Amino acid sequence: YRWNFFFIWNNWFLIATQLEFIKSENITTAVTSVSIGTTSDKLFTTKYNTYCITGGLEQSSTTFTDIHLNVIDNSGSVDTSGGAYSMAGMRLNSNASFNEMRSTAFGYANGFFGIADFAPENNGFVTYVINPADSSSFTFFQGQTCSPIDGNMRAEKTLGIHEVAEEIIGIRLITSNGSSSFTGKINIYGVL
């Protein structure tokens, strides 16, 4: 694997130097959730240890909403069990104080796909998924997003873990309130 590590302000940042395109998911009709990966068409395989997910989402409803992440296990089930996900990160607001985000024992991971805000504003994200196809390892996430909220910008840098050692074949993105909808594009790459 080829990686570049950069040391900036007492932090290590992992940046992939080679990506191999796997697929794009175009969401042209407003949805409250989207799943990518099935038992017959696995998104994550043992071909890559790390995957990079990029894209942008736009809110189609009248209330902005966080986009939550769940994994899909090798039976095709979405894991929403409480206690399976933990995350920590930093939220940088353009119109308010910066703040830390921490959560443990949640039924979803948050902070990896940003906030879908009102049209025509949309967000952008880059999220790495590490060890998803390894059935003997936890799955880790590293992400950064930038989202406009009512004309103000919010950036987030987040680390997370799915604390179940199992093969993960895909992901589901769902709005935090379960009723707002979004459109957008999601690109998936294998990290070489």
N, C-alpha and C positions, 0 to 999 in steps of 0.2 A: 504494500500500500504506500502511496505517496502522500505525505502530509507536510504542510508547513505550519510551524508553530510560531506565533508572534507574541512577544512579551511587551505589553503596553500597560503602563500605570499599574503595576503589580498584578496583572491578570494574564493568564495564558489563553490564547484564542486558537482554536482549531479551524483550519481553512483547507478545504479540499483543493487539490491542484489539477485533478483530472476527473471529469464526470462522463458517464455514459448514459445517454437518454434512454429511458424505458417507455414512458407513455405520458400523455396529457389527458386530463379530464376537463372537458369544457362543460360548464354548467350554464346553459343558456335559458333554461326554464327555472324560475324561482323555486327553491326547495328549503325545507327546514333542516335537512340532513343529507349527507352524501356518503356512501360507502364505496371504498376502492379496494378491491381484492376479494376473491371468493375461493372456495375450495377447489373449483375447477380452473380458476384464473388467478393464481397467487400473485400478489403485488411484491411480496418479499420472499426471496429464495436464498439458498446458501451460496449463490453465485457472488453476492456482495455481502460484506460484513456491515457496511454503512451505506445508508441511502440519504439522498438530499431531496427535499421537497420544497419547491418554490411556487410562487403564484400570487394571486390577488383576488379578494372577494369584495363584493358590493352588496350592501343591504337593499332589499326590495320592499321592506316594510317601513313603518313609521317610527319605530323605536330601535335605537342601536342595540347591538347584542354582542356579547363575547361568543367566540367560536370555541367549543370544547372538543377535545380529542379523546376518542376511545380506540382501543385496539380490537382487531378481529382475530380470534384464536383459530387453531388449525381445524376445528370442527365447524367453523363458519359463524360462531356465536360472538356477538359484541360483548366485551367485558365491561360491565357497568357496576361491578361489585364494589361496595365501599371498602376502602383499605387497600385497593390495588394500585393506586397512583399517589405519588408525592412529587412536589415541585417547589422550586425556589427561584426567585428572580428579582430584577430591578425594573421598576416602572418609571419612565422619565416623561413627565408631563410638561408641555410647553406653557401651560397656563396655571400650574399649581406646583406644589412641592413634589420632589421625587420621593418615591416610597418603595419599600421592599415588599415582595409578595412571598408568602410561605404557606404551604398547605400540605398536610399529610393525611393519609387514610381517606382519600376522596374516591368517588366513583367515576372520575374523569381527570384528564390533564388539561390545564388551562395556561394560556400565555404563549402558545406556539403558533397560533393562526390568527391572532389579533382580534380586532373588533370590526364587524361589518357595520358601516355607518350609512347614512342616507345617500341616495344617488344625488349627484354624480360622483361623490367621494368614494374611493375604494382603498383598501389596505394593501400592504405587501408583506411577504414573509419568506424566510429561509429557515427551514427546520431540518436537522439531521436526526435520523433514526438509526441507532446503533444496536447491533446484535438481534434484530427482530426474528430471524429464522433459526436462531440457536435455541433449541429446546431445553438446554441445560443452563441458560443464562437469563438474567433479567434484561429487559429492553430499556435502553436509555434514550433520552431526547435532549437535544440542544437547539434552541431556536432564538430568532430575533424577528421582531415585527415592527412595523410602523403603521399607525392607524390614525386617520383624522376623526375627531369627535366634535361635532358642531363647529367645525372650522379650526379647532385646536389640534395639535399633533400629540400623539402618545407613542413613545417607543418602548419596547419591552425586550429584555434579554433574559432568557429563562432556561433552566436546567430541570430535567425531570426523570422519573423512573416509573416503569410498570413493574411492580414488585412480585411478579409471578414468573417462575422459570418455565416457559413454554414457547412453542413455536407460534409466532405471530405471522399471519398471512396478509393482513391488510389493516386499514384504518377507517374510522368513521368520524366525520366532522358534523357537529350538531350545534344549533343555536342554544345559548344558555337558557332561554325562556321556552324553548320548544315550539314557539308559535311564529316568531319572526322568520323571514325567509331571505335567501341570498342567491346571487349568481356569481360567476367568476371562472377562473381558470387555475388548475393545479397541474404542475409539472413534476414528474418523478424521475430521478436520476440514480444510477448506481455509482458509488464512489470507488474509483480504481486506485 
